[in-house]
Amino acid sequence: MKNSKYFPFERNNYFYGKLLSVDDFRLEQQYGNDKRRMLNRFLYGAGVVTGMNVVAVDDTTILVESGLALDYSGRELVIDEPVARRLQTLEGFGDYEDNYNTGYLYLCVAYEEEEIQAVHNISHSDQKENTAFNKIREGYRLFLTRNEPESEGLNYQSLYETTKQIYWDKGIRIWQSMPRFVCGGDSFMLKIEVENMGQQEHFAFSYELELQCLTYEGRSHLTVSFDELLFEKAGRYSISYLLDVPSIKDAQASITLVPDSFKLRIGQNQTIERAEGQTVLQIGTENVREEVRRYFHENGMGQILKTNSQNIYLAKITLLRAGDVVVINEIEKMPFHQYAAVNFLEEAMLRMLEQDGSGRNMLASGRGEIGLDGRRDAYGINMAEGVEEIELKMGSAKRKRVFSREISHGLGIGRITIVLSIEGESSQEEYFGAGGIFRSNQPKVELVARADYQRGVFVIGVQALGAVSQDKIKVHWTAIRDRKELMEEKKEPRITIRPNVLNLNTRESYFLEAVCSNMNDTGVVWQVQEHGGSIDANGMYTAPNTAGVYEVTAVSTAHSEIKASVFVIVREKSVNP
């Protein structure tokens, strides 16, 4: 399909005596293909539907599992059986050879057609033109590239979030993301994502942002600062700032990087670098989800049609150079999360959110998407907040103590920090710390929180510092996850199979070991694909009689969603003469 345009739609009009030509038959196929591909693109989006997992077979070879994807023209990409390729043989590897300091390449899949079955063409007498092809085989092409896809219209996330790259040089990449729509009077998180793309020395940076129709801690400007020394060494980092939206409607807000304000320090050397970027968001009055829905219905057609040239990015492959040899260091699967919508999967995710308290704000009908502990759900910040009304007795004596009910903060078990404050005479005032410092009707009380890390709950204790003339107070609380706990959470339960790749002869046996990390129950169930040999409960694998590449999987007995696979390359046993 060289022409990826859908329109205009034309189909054959049949009548008795009509003379059909090659063009008529081509039109017949094109009409059905265009209609199906248009529905694929507009209803399901673009990306992987299932499969196409990428794994390393050895230091220089990858294997792409079978799977189905839809490209940005709605065309079906089918990998019908696992395919193993050496990186050096893939198109685009030369870009790395020429610029190997970049450290990585992207593995992409694209739609491709091939003419097959050459036949004699009786309509041409010329020897050079008397051969035609009987069929067209639809297939795919795997290739490597250093280029990243266009972010606009790339996936569903672009409907509700705007991402802007502001700097990319010297092995460092920085980009900002924020919601596309907000409601007046709400708050939202501005996320700064930092990626170390090969910079060996520690680095730090800062820059200034001008805020229009937005404030940060009451000011119309924000200083963004980052120092890698303050984080656990990793490839990616994330920092966030809570911005406030004024109580207005039907207006645009913007965040603009101040020219010449970007200061970068690598090691001990500091320079002023060129960085730029402006991001705009819409302040509305409707529910944010309704704004997204309206935006898609009004602009979706143009957004979808202008991304027809995109490829599907299956993996980001980080490479290392060992002398004259380039080897695979790490494979990041689906780096841009290009997944097509699958109706029954989306329905399952929706049902799970409805049953899970942590997702209640994502489904709320009001303006609460960024409200009570919605910051964590929608923007990745492990923070929750709420208001607790505590009954007091008027005229209570000094040192009188009262306690709140047991409050669940919703952040799960583990260490947290709790910040408490008392609401003032109006909801626009809050008082932190011991009462009595400011001249107001604020009750003179002391607040203390007792947290139970094992159960994920806490209790607020109130002690009177003097006579109390009120019968109740409103205590605002904010719970924040401990950073060490967050780092531990990143150590997700996983299974690793040793060895990670196996080469055997036919009918040969080998013992596979499943190593369970961050799991109390280390039991696994072994599985092998059909006709791929056999494996017993202890991990003793026996290769089949037929050479090929076969997948062996270890599945956790306690958590069926946690699994790992190893690919066994089986070769015919050589016979010495």
Buried (B, 14 or more C-beta within 10 A) or exposed (E): BEEBEBEEEEEEEEEEEEEEEEEEEEBBEBBEBBBEBBEBBBEBBBBBBBBBBBBBBBBBBBBBBBBBBBBBBBBBBBBEEBBBBEBBEBEBBEBBEEEEEBBBBBBBBBBBEEEEEEEEEEEEEEEEEEEBEEEEEBEBBBBBBEEBBEBEBBBBBBBBBBBBBBBBEBBBBBBBBBBBBBBBBBBBBBBBBBBBBBBEEBBBBBBBBBBEBBBBEEEEEBEBEBEBEEBEEEEEBBBBBBBBBEEEEEBEBBBBBBEEBBBBBBEEEEEEBEBBBEBBBBBBEBBBBEBBBEBBEEEBEEBBBEBBEBBBBBBBBBBEBEEEEBEBBEBEBBBBEBBBBBEEEEEEEEEEBEEEEBBBBBEBEEBBBBBBBBBBBBBEBBBBBBEBEBEBEEEBEEEBEBEBEEBBBBBBEBBBEBEBBBBBEEEEEBBEEEBBEEEEEBBBBBBEBEBEBEEBBBBBBBBBBBEBEEEEBBBBBBBBBBBEBEEEEEEEBBBEBEEBBBBBEBEBEBEBEBBBEEBEEEEBEBBBBEEBBEBEEEBEBBBBEEBBBBBBBBBBEEEEEBBBBBBBBBEEEEEEE
